[in-house]
Structure formats: C-alpha cells, structure tokens
C-alpha cells in the first residue's frame, strides 16, 4: 500500500510512503519540468519527498508551472511494482494548488477556488473597477499574457527600477513559476491582488492584448510595446477576417494610449492593422534589443551548459494558426550532428503550454527560457521562418537562415506577408533540412552582405542599445509616472 499526502512543512511537497523495499526512483514528469524525489528506506518501509518546485537555467527554485505531471515510480528489477497511491483532493499549498488522481499530479496557480468561476471573476472586476481613491505611482507589466517576464516590458522595467526605485512594479504572471525581476511584485492573473494592481497602477506596460474586460480608469496610461516588427499580416489585415473579429481589434486598440514601434515601417503597419491612426506611436527601436548591442552571451551559454568554443544554432520558428504545437520541420538531433553544433530549440510563446521539450545529444529546448533576447545574444546563427525574431537578430549582424517548407500554404491560406521574403531576406531562403545543412556547412554568408546592410538600415535604425532609456525618458517627461515616488 502506498500512502500520499501534500505538505507545506518546508515548502510545498508531495510525500509518498509505503511498505517493502524502497523504489529505485520517484519522479513527477511534466512537459516542461520534472522533479526527482529524495527516497529513503532500509527495506521494510520507504519514503519519498518530491518538492513541488524546480530551478532551471541557473535561476532560483520556483513553484512548478501549472499543468499535469505523471507520477513515475521505478522499482528495482527484482522488486514487485509499487501500488499507485489513493487520490488526493485539490489542496491550497500557498504557492500553488495541487491534486493527485490516478498517478497524475495536477498543479495550478494559487488562487482561492472561490474566484475560479466566471461569477467570482466578475465580482472581483466590479470591486476593483469601481473602487474609490486615486491611482498608485506604480507600473503594471505583462509580457505574453503572463507566461514570462521578458521582451520590451522587461527592458523598460529594468530602467525604471534603476532610475526611480521607489516606483512599485507589479508583474502579471500565470503562476508563481514565472520569475519576475528583482524588486518586482508578482501578481497571479485572476487573483484579487492582480485585479487591484491592474486597476490602480498609473502605467500599464504590455506587449499583447489586454484581457478580462479591461477599462482604463481616469489617469491611467497604457503603453502597448507590441512584440515584433511584422512580416506576416495581423489584426485587421489578416485574410478571411470576420466582422466580429474586426470589432474586437478596434475595441482592443482603443484601450491603448501609446503604441511602441521598432522602426518607421512597423509604425505604419501596426497603426493601420490596429486602427491606431490618431494616437501617438513612439518609434524608438526595441528596448528588448538593447542587450544585443551592449550585452555578452557568455553567461547565457554557461547557464545552458554550452562551451565557449561550441557553435550554437538557434532554431526559432513562429506559431501556426492551424496547429497548437511547434512545427516539426527540423530534426534537432540530426541537425546538431550534421552541422557539428549545439542546437537550441525555441518555440513561440503560444506553443509553450502545448507540446513538450525536445531532447537529445547537443540539443537544448529553450522554449521555456525566460528571455529570447539572451538566446539571440548567445547564438552564432539563427534559423527561423516568418517570425519577427528576424528583425531582432539582425541587430547582431550574425548569419540568418530562413527554413520555409510551407511558404505557399502560409502565404496563401494562413496569413500572407507584407513584403516578399524571398526577394529581401538577408540570408538563404530554403525548403528542407538537407538544404539547411548544406548552407550551414558550405554556404558563404558574405554573399548576402549587401542585402543585410539594406535590411538593417530599414529595420534597425534605432536599435542602438538605448531604446529603453529613450522610452523611459518619455514616460517620466510626460508625467505617466512620478520621478519622486515618495510624493505619492
């Protein structure tokens, strides 16, 4: 018989115990994380403690990401299988919620179940949308719907924290597995703290759509940084657009006060695609790209276990409207061997929750790595398709390869493009992994030098390492936050 319980005695943990020889190993295994338990016992009874937290990429130990995990109990070859434990109901463990049923551990964010329902969320919305009192001299940040703390919001956060440390900085997170910047306050989406922070902060800095019926209170300012210069058509420009979706786009863009663009081209496209034609668009370069000019990729390589002399190829395709998981146009293990390189596999933020980490010799799945910019800095070459990461990586001047086996389908049926990638790409446009390997082994990137120069002149004229400084200058100069936080 195997007994199980959850405990918070020394942090949230799943504790198993049973009779007989101790198992060889006990793990809980998820798509993006796994935990190995500490197993003790001397033959008659055994005990395994599995902390419901993990550290990745050299960062701190944090609660496990929300999702389902398989409980895997391995016994020695000459031992009888261990009976699965009886189910455990949903319990609140401070930093997360957990349950156990049929060998499946379910992890969720630490929100009171009373607020799980639509009625509960509506009650919180009414409470904080109508509460009396003024605004707090605080900034509320959200990146990719709270799945990580990264991108332009992170770079802006870092400058605000350095210049005016008295400003409170809230970060919207899906759960407490998301690491937030030092000194920031994590608020779990849908919690009372989240609703209060979003409703009281003077400045909101976001890089995607706002959700949950957000309405600006008087005096609040929303800075929409977006998350990339577009190649693929978006918003009002997407093919097959229906009136309801069009209304949703216009309603969303009316929530924003200011839109940030990486370059004049992006400003024109984003302004039209989001019907954002009469309000300010700041063309300041992308704050997230400052590190590509001022930083060093050595620390990221060390965190990923990569030697300084290794060649690093970053494979970072965009997501597809007709599938949930990352495309499988590359076999990363084969690519690593044939190109004599370490291959980093980076799925889009929309593929973070579906799918699971790629694995194999000299392959590192970095879909869950918190900051794409640091990966670009660490890579020697980029392999992508239609992702806006191409406009960021070009700041480095390093080689790019465009693997697009589904170009006709993507261009003609899924999205369409704003310009002809084949005619303007600053690197080879290829259709198969075999072609990619040939280019990586034998191709001369110098033959694209003229195109690369034209590309950078058009798309990176303001990516000079000081974009975040300029954006924060404008935030304080226009009074969106107070320089002297003590005056609040």
N, C-alpha and C positions, 0 to 999 in steps of 0.2 A: 504494500500500500504506500502511495506517495502522497504526502501532505504538502499543501502550499498555502502561503499567505503573503500579503503585501505588508511592508513595514516602512516606517519613516524614522526609525531609531537613529540611523546615521546617514540620512538621505534616503530617498525613495528606492526600494529594492523589492525584488521577488525572492522569497526564501522557500526552498523546497527541502523536504527531508523524507527519508524512507528507511526501510529495513534492508539488510543484506549488504553485499559489497558495494562500495561507492562507485558511481559511474566514472567512465574514463574522462568524460567532459560533459558539461551542460552549457548550452548557449541559447540565446534568443537572437534570431536572424531575421533582419528586415531587408527591404530593397536597397536602402541607402546607409544602413548601420547595423552593427552586430555587437553583442556583448557576450563575453565568456565569463562564466561564474567561477567563484572560488569554491572548490569542492573539498570537503574534509570527511573523514571517517576511517575506522580501523577494521572494517569487515563485517560488523554486526549491524551498524546503522551508518547513515551518511547524511550530509547536509550540504546544500549548495546555495550560495548567496549571489544573486545576479543584480548588480546595481543598475537602475533604470536611467543610466546616463552614460555618456561617451565623450571622448575627445577626438577630434580629427584635425589633421593638418597642423599639429603642434599647438592648437588652441586649447582653451580651458575645457574642463569637463562640464558638459551641459546636459539637461534632460534629453531623453531620446526624442527624435522627431515623431510627430503623430503618425499613426499608421498601424498596420498589422505585422506582427512578428511571429515566426514559428518557434515554438519551444522544442529544442532538439537535445535529446538525452542519449548520448552514446555510451554503450556498455562494453566491457571487455569481451573478447571473442568467446571466452568460456563462461560468461555470466548470462543469466536469464534477463530478458528485456525488462525494463522498469515500467510499471504501470503508470499511465498518464494520471496526473492529479485531477481531483474533482474541480469543477468550475468555481471561479471566484467572481462575485458580482463587481460591478463598477464601483471603484472607491476613489476618493479625492486624496491625493498624496502631497498636496502643497504645490509642487512644481509641475505636476501633471495629473491626469486621471488614468486609471488602468483597470483592466479586467482580464480574466483568463477563462477560456472556454474551448474545450476540445483540442488542447495543445496550441492554441492561438492566443497570444498576448496582444491585446488592443490598447494602444496608447493614444491619449487625446490631450488637448490643451486644458490647463487648469481653470476652467470656467465653471461656476456653480451651475448645476443642472437646471436650476430654476430659470436660467437665461438661455437655455438651448432652443426653446421653441420660438416660433415667429411672434407669438404674443409677448414672450419675455423680452425679445429684442425691441419690439415696438414700444414696450413700456420704458425701456432704457432710452430709446430715441426721444420719446416725449419728455422724459425727465431732464435730459441734458440739452435738448434743443430749446427748451422754454425756461431754463433756469435763469434767475435774476443774477445781476452782478456783471462786472466788466470782464475783459479778456486778460489772460495771463501773458506776461512777457516771456513767451515760450514758443518754440518751434516744434511742429509735429512732422515727423519724417515717415515716409512709407516708400519702399522700393519693391517692385514686382509683387504687389499685393501682400507684402509682409513675409515673403518666403526667405528673404535675406536682407541684410543691411549693407547695401552696395550702391554702385552706379553714381550718378550725379548727386543724389541726396547725400550719400556718404561723404563725398568730397566737400560739399557745402557745409555739412555738419562739422567736419574737421577744422575748417577755417573759423566758423562761428565759435567753436569751443576754444580755440586758441586765442582769438581776439577778445571775446566777451564771455568768459567762463561762467558768469552769473546767469546767463540765459539758460532756462531749463530746456532740455532737449528730449522729447518723447520719441520713441521709435515704435511704430506699429509692427507687430510680429504675429505670425500664425500660431506660434507656441514658443516656449522658452528654450527650445533647441537652437533658436536663431541668436547668434552672438551680435550684440549691439556695441557701438563704440564706447570707449572708456568714458565714464561720467554720464552716459545717457540713461534714460529710464525706459525699460521695455514695457509696453502695454499690449496685452494679448487681445487680438481682434475680437470684438463682440463682448468683451468684459465691461463692467461698469467703469473701470479706470480708462479703458480705451475710448468709450463714448465721452467721458468727461474731458480727457485730454484733447480729443479732436474738436470738441465743441468750445474749448476755452483758449486754445493756443492762438496767438495773434497771427502766426505764419504757418502755413502748411506747405511742405515741400514734397512733391510726389512725382513719380516717373511713369504712372499709368493711370487708368481710370479710378476715380473715387467711387466708393460703393456705399451700400446701405443708406440710400436716400439722403446723401449729404446735402446740406443747405448752408451757405455761408451766413454767419452771424454778422451784424454790423461791425465793421472794423477789421474783420478777418481778411487775410490775403492768401490766395492760393497761387503758388509758383509751380507750374507744370513744367518739369525739366524734360519730359519725354525720355526715350531710351535708345535713340539711334537715328541717324540720317537714313531716310527711306530709299531703298531700291524698289521694293515691292509696294504695290498700291495698297492704300489703307483707308480706313474710315469711309468718307463719302465717295472715295474713288474706287472702292472695291467692286469688282464685277458682280452682277446679279443682286444688287443692293435693293432691299425692300423698304417701303416707307416707314415701317416701324423701327427698323434699324437706323434709318436716316434721322428720325426724330430723336432716337436715343443718343446719337452722336452730337446733335446740336444741343440737346439738353445737357450732356456732359460738358461740352466745351464752355457753356455759359457759367459753369461753376468755377472756371479758372479766371484769374486776374491777369496773369502774365504767362507767356509761353517762352521757353528757352530753346534756342536752335543752335546747332553746331556750326552752321555756315549759312550764307545767303540762300543757297539752293534749298536747303532744308527749311528755311524760314518761309519761302514761297510755297513749297509743297504742303507743309504742315498747316500753314494758315488757311489754305484752300480746302484741304482734306477735312479740317475740323471747323470750318466756317468761323475761323478766328481772325477776322479781317480788320476789325476796328479797334482792337485792344493791343497792348504792347507785346512785341516779340523781341526778346533780347538775343542778339547774335554775338555771342561771346566766346565761341569754342565750347568744348565739353569739359566741365570740371573733372569728370571721371578720367579724362585723358591726361591730366596734368602729370600724373605719375609716370606716364610713358616718356616724358621729357626729362623729368627730374629724378626718377627712381632708378633702382637697381634690382634685377631679377634674382640675385643670388639667394636672398632669404627665402623666396618662394620655392626655388629649386631645392633648397635644403629641407623645407617643410614637406615637399613631395618625395623626398628621398632620391633626388636626381644628382648625379655627379656633375661638377663644373664642366668636364670635358664632353659630356653626352650631348648629342644633337637632339633637340626637342621639337617635335611636330605637334601643333595644337590642331585637333580636328573639331570644328565648332559650326555645325550646320544649324540652320534655323528650324522652326517647327513647321508642321504642315497642317492646314485646315482640315484635312481629311483623315488624320490619324492622331492618336494621343501620344504615342511614344516616339522616341527619336528615330530618324531614318537609319536604315542599316546598309547604306551604300559602301561602307568601309568595314573590312575585317581588320580590326586594330592590331590583333596579334600578328597576322600575316604582314601587315604594313610595317610594323615595328621591325620584323625580321628582315624584310626585303629592302627597307630603306636604312637599316642599321641606325635606328633612332629609338628614343623613348616617345611613345605616342600618348598624348593627353587627350582624353575624350570629354568634350564639353557639350552636353545637351542644353537646349534652350531652357529658360526658366519655366516655360509651360510644360516641359517634359520632366521636371524634377520629381513630381509626385508619381506619375505613371512610370513604369519601367523599373529597371534595376541597374546597378553599377556594372559596367564592363570590367572584365578581369583577364589577366594573362601575363606572360613574361613581357616586361618592359612596356606595360600598358597601365596607365593610371586614369581611372574615371574621376574627373573633376567636376561633374555636373553639380555636385553639392558644395563645391568650393565657393566661399562667400563672395569673392571679388574677381570678376572676369579680367579687369584691368591688370591685376598682378599676374595672371596667366599669360596675357599678351606680352607683358614685360619679360617673362621667363622663357617664352618660346623663341626658337630660331626661325620658324616658318609657320604660316597659317594655312590650313586647308578649310575652306568654307564653301558656301553655295550662294544663297541670296541674303545672308544675314548682314545686318548693319554693322557687325563687328569688323567688316572690311574697311569701313570708314574710320574706325578707331585704330586698327592695326597699322594702317598706312602712316600714322604719325611716326612709327618706329623706322620706316624705310626698309623693313625686312621683307623677304620674299613671301608672296601670296599665291595660292593655287585654288582654282575655282572648279570644284567637282560637282557637275550638274547633269547627272544622267536623266533627270526628269524635267529638263528645262521646258520642253514643248507643253507638257501637262501643266506645269506650274504657271507658265506664262499665259497659256491659252484658256485654262479652266479654273485654276485655283485663285490666282492673284493678279497676274500681269505686272509689268515693270514700268517705271518712269523713264528709263533710258535703256539703250541696247547694251547689255553687259558684255557681250562678245566683242563689240566694237571698242569699248572703253576700258575693259578690265586691265589693271596694272600687273597682270600675271596670266599664265596659261589657263584657258577655259577647256576643261577636259571632261570626258564622258564615262570613264571607267577607272577602277583602281589600278589596272595594269598601266594605263596611260599615266596615272598619277605617279606610280613608282618610277617609270621611265623619266619623267620630268624631275623628280627628286634626285635621281641618281645621275642623270646625264644632261638635263636642261641647264641653260645659262640664263639666270635671272636678268643679266645685264641687257638682254635684248628687249626688255620691257622698260628700260630706264626712262626713255622719253615719255612714254605713257604714264609712268609712275610720277614723274615730275608734274605733268599736267593735272593728274588726279589730286595730288597734294595741294597744288595751287587752288583748285576749285573747292576741295572738301576740308582741308586742314589749315586755312589761312590764320585762324585764331587759336589753334591748338599749340600754344607756345609755353605751356606749363603754368600759366597764371589765370586760367579761366575762372577757377573757383574764387580767387581773390577779387576779380572784377565783379562777379555775381554778388558776392557778399558786400562789396563796396556799395552796390546799388541797393541792396536790401536795407542797409543802415542809412544811406543817404536819403532814401525815400521814406524813412520812418516806419518801415514794416516791423522792425524790432528796435527796442531802445538800447542804446550803447551802454547806458548805466543801468544795469538790471536792478540795482538797489533802490532806484527811484520808483519802482512799481508799488 
